[in-house]
Amino acid sequence: MVGPKDTTRGFLFGSALELVRTEGNAESLKRCVEAAGTGNFTAFFSYPVSTFLKLTYAVARELSDKHGGFDGAMQHLGMRVAPRFLESTTGKMLLSLVGKEPKRLIDSMPSAYKTAWDHGACSLTWTGPKSGRIDYVNAVPGAYFAGSLMQILNAAQLKGARATVRQSSLTEFSVDFSWD
């Protein structure tokens, strides 16, 4: 599923560790750093997806009681990543290009995915003027990406925003989204 060439950016690791720092305790942070092998990741350097999987699973286990179980913790972790990306140089450039138009922001999701991931795939299909589906191939659980997309919809200040994940295999899933 995950080979040595599959990588993702350090800001995803940093977001995961920051979440444990703010919501966990010293012991949970220690376990998560041990799972990742280190606690130091540079935002736009690339690191192995296999390491990211170890870290995200450790974080979700540590925070599952606070967020309604493993999937809830994984979704919460995904929600914490989106603001960090949008605050980055790349994220700010992306926001300036799309302006306040939500459809343009969501249209940019496959490109944003390619910026963060050298693993799997991401494609967008619009199912209506305020609804669509993003199909992913990724070893990270779908709840993570549902949380990330939900936070992006929230950042766009869309009323009644919803995002639900449908997992079709271990590495393939869709996130259906809509807003009022």
C-alpha positions as CSV (number, residue, x, y, z in Angstrom):
1,M,0.0,0.0,0.0
2,V,2.7,2.5,0.9
3,G,6.2,2.4,-0.6
4,P,9.4,4.3,0.0
5,K,8.5,7.0,-2.6
6,D,5.2,7.8,-0.9
7,T,5.6,11.0,1.0
8,T,3.7,13.9,2.5
9,R,4.6,17.3,3.9
10,G,6.0,18.1,7.3
11,F,3.2,20.5,8.2
12,L,0.8,17.5,8.5
13,F,3.1,16.0,11.1
14,G,3.4,19.3,12.9
15,S,-0.3,19.7,13.0
16,A,-0.8,16.2,14.5
17,L,1.8,16.8,17.2
18,E,0.4,20.2,18.0
19,L,-3.0,18.7,18.5
20,V,-1.6,16.2,21.0
21,R,0.3,19.0,22.8
22,T,-2.9,21.1,23.2
23,E,-5.4,18.3,23.9
24,G,-3.3,15.5,25.3
25,N,-0.8,15.2,28.1
26,A,2.9,14.7,28.3
27,E,2.6,10.9,28.2
28,S,0.4,10.9,25.2
29,L,2.8,13.3,23.4
30,K,5.7,11.1,24.3
31,R,3.9,8.0,22.8
32,C,3.1,9.9,19.6
33,V,6.7,11.2,19.2
34,E,7.9,7.6,19.7
35,A,5.5,6.4,17.1
36,A,6.8,9.0,14.6
37,G,10.4,8.4,15.5
38,T,11.0,12.1,16.2
39,G,9.1,15.3,17.1
40,N,10.9,17.5,14.6
41,F,9.4,18.0,11.2
42,T,10.0,20.9,8.8
43,A,6.7,22.2,7.3
44,F,7.3,21.8,3.6
45,F,9.9,19.0,3.7
46,S,8.7,15.6,2.6
47,Y,8.5,12.7,5.0
48,P,7.4,9.0,4.5
49,V,3.6,8.4,4.5
50,S,4.4,5.2,6.5
51,T,5.7,7.4,9.3
52,F,2.7,9.7,9.0
53,L,0.4,6.7,9.4
54,K,2.1,5.6,12.6
55,L,1.8,9.1,13.9
56,T,-1.9,9.7,13.0
57,Y,-3.0,6.3,14.3
58,A,-1.1,7.1,17.6
59,V,-2.8,10.5,17.8
60,A,-6.2,9.1,17.1
61,R,-5.8,6.4,19.8
62,E,-4.6,9.0,22.3
63,L,-7.5,11.4,21.6
64,S,-10.3,8.9,20.8
65,D,-12.0,9.3,24.2
66,K,-12.3,13.1,23.7
67,H,-13.7,12.9,20.2
68,G,-16.1,10.0,20.2
69,G,-13.8,7.2,19.1
70,F,-11.0,6.6,16.6
71,D,-12.9,8.0,13.6
72,G,-14.0,11.1,15.5
73,A,-10.4,11.7,16.6
74,M,-9.1,11.1,13.0
75,Q,-11.7,13.6,11.7
76,H,-10.8,16.1,14.3
77,L,-7.1,15.7,13.3
78,G,-8.0,16.4,9.7
79,M,-9.9,19.5,10.7
80,R,-6.8,20.8,12.5
81,V,-4.6,20.4,9.4
82,A,-6.6,22.7,7.0
83,P,-6.0,26.0,8.9
84,R,-2.3,25.3,9.1
85,F,-2.2,24.7,5.3
86,L,-4.3,27.8,4.6
87,E,-2.0,29.9,6.8
88,S,1.1,28.7,4.8
89,T,2.6,30.6,1.9
90,T,1.1,28.1,-0.5
91,G,-2.3,28.3,1.2
92,K,-2.3,32.1,1.3
93,M,-1.5,32.1,-2.4
94,L,-4.3,29.7,-3.1
95,L,-6.8,31.7,-1.1
96,S,-5.8,34.9,-2.9
97,L,-6.2,33.3,-6.3
98,V,-9.7,31.9,-5.5
99,G,-11.0,35.0,-3.7
100,K,-14.2,34.5,-1.8
101,E,-15.8,32.2,-4.3
102,P,-16.3,28.8,-2.6
103,K,-16.6,26.8,-5.9
104,R,-13.2,28.1,-7.0
105,L,-11.7,27.1,-3.6
106,I,-13.1,23.6,-3.8
107,D,-12.0,23.4,-7.5
108,S,-8.5,23.9,-6.2
109,M,-8.6,20.9,-3.8
110,P,-7.0,18.4,-6.2
111,S,-4.1,20.8,-6.8
112,A,-3.7,21.4,-3.0
113,Y,-3.7,17.7,-2.5
114,K,-0.8,17.3,-4.9
115,T,1.1,20.1,-3.0
116,A,0.8,18.1,0.2
117,W,1.0,14.5,-0.9
118,D,3.2,12.5,-3.2
119,H,1.0,9.5,-2.5
120,G,-2.4,8.3,-3.9
121,A,-4.8,10.5,-5.8
122,C,-7.6,13.0,-5.4
123,S,-10.3,14.0,-7.9
124,L,-13.3,16.3,-7.7
125,T,-16.8,15.8,-9.2
126,W,-19.5,18.4,-8.8
127,T,-23.0,16.8,-8.3
128,G,-24.9,20.2,-8.0
129,P,-24.3,23.9,-7.7
130,K,-23.5,23.5,-3.9
131,S,-22.6,19.8,-3.7
132,G,-19.9,17.4,-4.9
133,R,-17.7,14.5,-4.2
134,I,-14.0,14.2,-3.8
135,D,-12.6,10.8,-4.5
136,Y,-9.4,9.8,-2.8
137,V,-6.9,7.0,-3.0
138,N,-4.8,7.2,0.2
139,A,-3.7,4.9,3.0
140,V,-4.8,7.5,5.6
141,P,-8.4,6.9,6.8
142,G,-11.1,8.8,5.0
143,A,-12.3,10.4,8.3
144,Y,-9.1,12.5,8.2
145,F,-9.9,13.9,4.8
146,A,-13.6,14.5,5.7
147,G,-12.4,16.6,8.6
148,S,-10.0,18.5,6.4
149,L,-12.6,19.2,3.8
150,M,-15.2,20.2,6.5
151,Q,-12.7,22.8,7.9
152,I,-12.1,24.2,4.4
153,L,-15.9,24.6,3.9
154,N,-16.0,26.3,7.3
155,A,-13.1,28.6,6.3
156,A,-15.2,29.6,3.3
157,Q,-18.0,30.5,5.7
158,L,-20.5,28.3,3.9
159,K,-23.8,28.0,5.8
160,G,-25.0,24.4,6.6
161,A,-21.7,22.8,5.3
162,R,-21.6,19.1,5.5
163,A,-19.0,16.4,4.7
164,T,-19.5,12.7,5.0
165,V,-17.1,9.9,4.1
166,R,-17.9,6.7,2.3
167,Q,-15.0,4.2,2.4
168,S,-15.1,1.6,-0.4
169,S,-11.8,-0.1,0.3
170,L,-8.8,0.2,2.6
171,T,-7.3,2.9,0.5
172,E,-10.3,4.2,-1.6
173,F,-13.0,6.5,-0.3
174,S,-15.2,9.4,-1.2
175,V,-16.1,12.5,0.7
176,D,-19.5,13.9,-0.2
177,F,-20.0,17.6,0.6
178,S,-22.7,20.2,0.3
179,W,-23.8,23.5,1.8
180,D,-27.1,25.5,1.9
